[in-house]
Amino acid sequence: MTTSSFAPRRLRRVFSGLTTAAALLLAAPLGAIETCIGPFGLGMPQGDACRPFEGNRAKIRIDALAQTLTDTTVSRLRIVSDDAPDSTFNLSALAGNETIRHLDIFRKGPVDLTPILEMKGLKSLSLSSDAALALAQLAPAPIGIEALRIYIPGEPLDVSPLAGWHGLRILDTYTAGLSGTQALSNLTALERVHIKQGAQSDFSALAGLTALRDLSIEGVLGRAALDDIGFATDLVRLEKVDFSGNQISDITALAAKPVLRIVTLSENRRLADISALASAKALSVLQLRRTDVSDLSPLAGLSELRILWLGRAPVSDIEPLRGLPHLGGVELSNTGVTDVSALGGAPIKHLDLRGTAVTDTSMIAAGAKIKK
């Protein structure tokens, strides 16, 4: 999950040291303005964050949340709780709420998520820890939710309860592995799926999700999430794929993708043949670090290619890159490349040659940043 709000670093920053249901508020109501409640106070939404207002703030109990929500128009709410792990966390104050658009719940201990089914304006839901494991409580599907993010990297997750979430457009999960994945075949509105896990699952259900534009299935810490991407064959609307950290050897499924722009296949050490990419005429970013790719000839006609990562791949000949008119960033660190004359004339801005035997870079564009 690339670039997403789901990143572990960001979650650690948000959740570190928080031991109570996090909702802080100003003493006086603020009226009908867009606000959010986060671990550090009542504030204004800024992207995925909640920036607290200045002034005195007081911690409120979860049973006081209802009054808080009537005092302001809260659009984003983040609740963090690892207290009272033997008591069911009560979210009944959320039932019927019409103003919250983004809800993020981190809970260690039992939690009742059913009030979420009665929220009338909710568009985005994030569940972490035991709140994620309570996903089955959200059936039938909450009306209106378009984005679901689940963060529970140490536990497997059954996603069969998602079978009825027909309006879902975005699904992000970071788990120890998914089961019940056939339920995903019903989610034909999905446009983005980001999955990160350290165990293999059956992703054949994705084959019919032809609205997908952004697909990421990443392995974790050397443990693969998949070894076959055949399910992607008919996903012709794909613009971005990330299959890094897996055991893929065949990428035939990526052929005939007319709008495919960004491909990440790094850390697939069985991957040697990239001929399927020769037809990816829109390709602008390609990452092949730590693969077994040595033959770059399929890239020769990709005139839109701008960024190419090849670090620690068994590459020695980059002649196929000659004449690519937009190539601006190339990473060749720890490869067998000794001659970069093929890059002469390219608008190179960044070139990484660390760990190579390249000595002559005189042909590289003036002003390029070269690492040796």
N, C-alpha and C positions, 0 to 999 in steps of 0.2 A: 503494500500500500504505500504506494508511493507517496508522496507529497500530501498525504491526506491527513486529516485531523486525528486519524487513528494511530499516528506514529507513537511508539512506546516512549520516546524521549519526551514528547509533549505531555503524555499522560502522567509520566513520573513527575513532571514539573507541576502539573495541576493537582495531582492527588497526594503528593508527598506531605506527610505530617498532618493530614486532615483526619480527624477521628470522630467527627460528629456530622449529623445531617447539616449540610452546608447551605445556609440561606441567611444572608445578612441584609438589613434594610435600614434606610433612613427613617427618622422618627415621624416625619410628616409625609402624607400622601403626595405623589407627584403628578396626579392627574393623568389625562389620556395621552401620554407620550410613550414611545417605544422604549422599554427597559428590559433588563435581564436580572436574574438573581443567580449569583455564582458563589463559590466558596469564600470569596473575599468581599462580598457586598452587593448591594443593589447598584446597578450601573447601566451603561450604554453598550449595546452590542457593537463589537468591532471584529468583523469577520467571524471566526469561530470562538472568539474570546468575549469575556464580559468584563469591561473596564469599570471598576468601582467608582462611584461618585465620591467626592471629598465630603468630609463631615463625620459626625458621630454615627456609628452603626452599632447595632446590638444583635447578637445571635438570637435566632428564633427557633422554637421547637417545630417539628414537623406538624404537630397538631395546631399550630398557629399559622400555618401556611395559607389556609383558606382566607383569613382576614387580609393577609398581605396581598393576595392575588386580587381582592376586591378593591384595594387601595390604589393599584397602579395597573397599567396595561403592560403586563410582562409578556415579552415575545420569546425570550430564551431563558430556560431554567436548567441549572445544573445542581443536582443533589448528590452529595457524597456522604456515605454513612458506613462506618464499621463498628459503631457502638451497639450495645444490646444485641449481640449476635444470636441470642436464643429467642428473641421476640420478633414477631413478624412486623416488618416495616410497613407503616400505614400510609398509603398514598391517596386516601379517599378524598382529600382536599382537591385533587386534580379532576375528579369526575365532573363533567359538564363544562369544564373550562373552555373558553372560545378564543383566548388571546395568545396562548403559548403556541409557537410554531416549531420550536426546537427544544427537545427534552433530552437531557443527558443524565443517566442514573448510574452511579457506582455504589454498589451495596455488597457488603460482606455480612452474610446472615440471611435469614428468610425474608422474603418480600412479596407483597401482594401487588401484582401489576395490573389487575383487572380494571382499576379505575381509568387506566389509559384508554380502554375501549370506549369510554364515554367522553373523551376529549374531542371537541368538534373542529378545532382548527389546526391540529398537530400535523406537521409535514415531515419532520425529521426526528428520528429516535435513535439514541445511542445507549447501549446497555453494556455494563462491564461487571466482572466478577459474578457473584451469585445472581445478580439481576439478569445477566445473560443466560444463566442456566434455567431461569424461570420463563424462558421464551414461550413455552407451551401454554402458558396462561393467556396469551394474547390470541385466542381463537374464539370465535371467528376473527378475521383480520380487522385491526383498527381501520376505520374509514379515513381515507385521505392521506395516509402516510406514504411518502414517495421515496424516502431515504432511510435505510436501516444500517446501523453500524454496531458490530458486536466485537468486544475485546475481552478475550479470556484465553490467553496464550497457553496456559498450562492444562487446559481441559478440552476434551472432545465435545462436539456439539451436534445434536440432532436438529437438522433444519426442516424436517418434515412438517412442523407446524406452520411453515411459510406457504404451504400449498394454496392457501386462499388469499394471499397478499397480491392480488392481481394488479394493483396500481403502483407497485414498487418499481422505481426507475433506477435506484442506486442501492447496491448491496456491498458492504465492506465487512469482512470477517477476519479476525486474527485468533486462531484457535489451535488446539493440538491436532485437529482433524475433524472433518465433517462427515456425518452419516445422514441418511435420509435425503440424499441429494436429488433423487428423482422428482421430489416436490418442486424443484426449481424449474422443471419443464413447463409449469403452469404460468410462470412469471414472464409472459411475453412482452411486457412493457419495459423490461430491464434494458438500460442503456449502458450502465457501468457496473461491472462486477470486479471487485478486488478481494482476493482470497490469499491469505498467508498462513501456512501451516507446515508442520514438520512430519506429516504422515500422508500417504497416498489415499486419495478418495476417487470415487467414480464420478467423473464430470460429463458423462455422455448426455446428461439431461440438458446441457447447454447448447447442444447441436441445433435445436430449433429456435433459439432466441435470436432471431434475425435482426432485431433492433439494436443489438449490442454494438457499441462504438469503441468502448474502452474495456479491455479484458486483461486482468492481471492475476496470475496464479503463481505464487512464489513459494519456493521451499525455504526452510529455516535452519540455520546452523548446520549445513551440510546434509540435512535430511530432506529428501525430495517430496514434493506434493503430487507430482505426476511424471509419467514417462511417455505419454502418448497424447498428441494434440489433434488427433483425427477429428474430434468433435467440432473443430473450428473450420472445417472445410467449407461449409456453406454460409459462414458468417461474413458476408461480402461487404457489410458496412463498417467493419472494423477499421478504426483509425489509429489505435494504439494498443499494443500488446506487450506484456511483460511476463515471460516464463522463466525468469532467472532462478538459479539454484535448484534445478531439477535434473532429470536423467533423460532428457530428450535427445534422440538421435535422428529423427525424421521430421522435417518441417514442411513437407509437401502441402500440408493444410494451409500454409500461408501463401500459396500461389493464387493468382487471380484475385487479388485484393486491391481494387483500383484506387481506394482512398487511404490505404495503409501508410501512415507517415512515421510512426515511431515504433521500433522493434527492439526489445531488450531480451537477449538470450544468454547473457553472461552466466558463468558457473554451470553450464551444461557441458560437462567434460566429454560426453559421448558424441557431441555434435561436430561433424566434419563437413557435411555437404550443405551449402546454402544456395544451391541452384534455384530453389523455389522462389528466391527473392528477386530473380532477374526480371520478373514481370511486375514488381512493385514499383511502378514508375513514379509514384508520389513519395517514396521513402526519403525522409530527410534526416532521421537519427537512427543509427544502428549500433548496438552495443553487443560485442562478442568477446568480452574479456573472459579469460580462463575457459575457453572452448578448445576443440581440436581442429578448428578451421585453419587451413593453410592456403587454400585456393580462393583468391578474391575475384576471379574472372567474372562471376555472376554480377558483380557490382559495376562492371565497365560502362554500362549504358544508363546508370541511374543518375541522371543529370540534376535531380533535386537534392542529392545527398549533401548534407552540410556537416554532420558530426559522425565520426566513426571511432569506436573504441575497440582496440585489438590487444590490449595488454595481456601478456602471458599466454597468448595463443601462438601456435607453431608457424607463424608467418615469417617468410623471408623475402618474398617478392611482392612489391606493391605497384608494379607496372600497370595493373588494371585500373588504378586510380587516376592515371594520367588523363588530363583533359576534363575532369569533372568541374564544372564552372562555378559551383557554389561551395565547394569543400573548404570549410573554415576551421574545423577542429579535428585533429587526428591524434589518437593515443596509440603509441607503438612500444610502450615500455616493456622491457624484458622479453623482446621478440628477437628473431634472428635477422631482422632487417639491418642491412649495412649501407644501402643506397636509397636516398629519398629524392632523387632527381625527378621521379614521376610527379612529385608535388610542385614542381616548378610551374609557375603560371597560375596556380590555384590561389584563391584569396585567403591563404592560411593566416589565422590569428593566434591559434594555440596549437603547439606541436610538442608532444611528450616523447622524448627519446631516451629517457633514463633506462639504464641497463641494456643499451644497445651498443653496437660498434660503429655507429654512424659518426663520421668526422667532418664531412663536408655538408654544410647547410646554406651555402652561398646562394643557391637558387630559390630559397624560401622567401616569400614576400617580405619586404622591408616592414619593420614594426611588429612582426610576429613574435609572440612570446614562446620561446623555445626552452624546454626543460631537458637538461642533459645529466 
